[in-house]
């Protein structure tokens, strides 16, 4: 059951990064996803696909905060997944 929650939060995180990139590219700065939300989704388990979405959408790749925190959280969550959810 927890495994599917992990999958779901990863998909939501991936889509949130994509939505934010779309809004940024279209110039709609009023309706962008706040960085706190993107990092929060990553913190609660969405970091693995969050990192993938950073590469796919080329989004938040210049921000030091994202370049350091996202891979760190992704490694942590992949360890947790392998150890406890597989």
Residue pairs with C-beta under 8 A, 6 or more apart in sequence:
2 84
2 85
3 81
3 85
3 86
5 45
6 45
6 77
6 81
6 85
9 41
9 44
9 45
9 46
10 45
10 46
10 48
10 49
10 50
11 49
12 41
12 46
13 38
13 41
13 42
13 45
13 46
13 47
13 49
13 50
13 53
14 46
14 49
14 50
14 52
14 53
16 33
16 37
16 38
16 41
16 46
17 33
17 38
17 50
17 53
17 54
17 57
17 59
17 60
18 53
18 56
18 57
18 59
19 33
20 32
20 33
20 38
20 59
21 57
21 58
21 59
23 29
23 31
23 32
23 33
24 32
24 59
35 60
35 63
35 65
35 66
38 50
38 60
38 66
39 65
39 66
39 69
41 50
42 50
42 69
42 70
42 73
42 74
43 73
45 77
47 70
47 73
47 74
47 76
47 77
48 74
48 77
48 78
48 81
50 70
50 73
50 74
51 70
51 71
51 74
53 59
54 60
54 61
54 66
54 70
55 61
60 66
60 70
61 67
